[in-house]
Amino acid sequence: MGSAKCFQENVILWESFFMTLPPNMISHQELTPSELFQALKHQKIQWAGNKKLKIYGLLQCKSGKRMKEINRVFFTSEEEAIAEGYRPCGHCIRTKYTVWKNNKVIFGIKIN
């Protein structure tokens, strides 16, 4: 009896811990079409990325729309994509891509 109660308390602790974590990238394949539609409609998804190439960009990007669903992930913010190690897309966010490519400034941190 005691171990079952302890296990249940640990499960509750883990659930509450994960509820407080910031959202991670979401794989396209994890979402049903209706879940994806609702997330887009309510602007819970703001950015998309290619998990194989580690590139992020705008949802409207032509390059992003051509990628395979198996490689597509979604982010709630640009900061989240950067934190996951993704680089800017050279097509839809060219200015940030150019900065990234030239290595003069990396995401607001000046490099000497």
Secondary structure, DSSP 8 states (H G I E B T S, - for coil): -HHHHHHHHHHHHHHHHHHHS----EEGGGS-HHHHHHHHHTT---EEEETTTTEEEETT-HHHHHS-GGGEEEESSHHHHHHTT-EE-TTTSHHHHHHHHHTSEETTEE--
